């Protein structure tokens, strides 16, 4: 399937009767597994990708290495791919056009791009450049504008819905398709945000977030898991390694392990 067709498919996945569920991948192997388990699209977690490459989260990973990881993921999957590009790897709005074009060339048909501590106008400018990059490449990429109003506590609790909706209006005018509100979990807030914007609302797995089966009624169109899966695997790996270093026993390593042949067969092409 060509990139533009993949982009159309990905956009349409947000319009079904229930929210699009995205268990985020962090490398080619996890992406192939997630697709094999039935995911209709693959989205990356920037934190997970950074950790897998030996870097901290938040724009610390070199752009070239991130692009190589995206290309590796695109090589092993057949479903649409959306990539978390953090803040666009630059503070300069103009540079985003080139950066997004490179991610499209690597296989992405959707992006997450975030405001963080920057002003809404900065992210709006980046969204405009990202849209231009897609037009140059002949791909109408899905632009998911992430706001960290909740996650970073950018305004007092009682003002957060109003602030998110003000930013959503700015991002929609700039050409975004979706609104990703990191950290929102209260039903009332989710419902008010979804009703107050034309952007398609994305939330993330979070303590006290209602189950995905309830989110459609609140207006949510997409729910992702972010870095929670690699974080859980990190904890499990830490336990296995610590126990082996302590007592040298092999038996715990076999308990619940996937068969070698099953894992290897995923990459048989």
Secondary structure, 3 states (H helix, E strand, C coil): CCHHHHHHHHHHHHHCCCCEEECCECCHHHHHHHHHCCCCEEEECHHHHHHHCCCCCCCCCCHHHHHHHHHHHHHHCCCEEEEECCCCCCCCCCHHHHHHHHHHHHCCCEEEEECCCCCHHHHHHHHHHHHHHHHHHCCCCEEEEEECCCCCCCCCHHHHHHHHHHHHHHHHHHCCCEEEECCCCCHHHHHHHHHCCCCEEEEECCCCCCCHHHHHHHCEEEEECCCHHHHHHHHHHHHHHHHHHHHCCCHHHHCCCCCHHHHHHCCCC
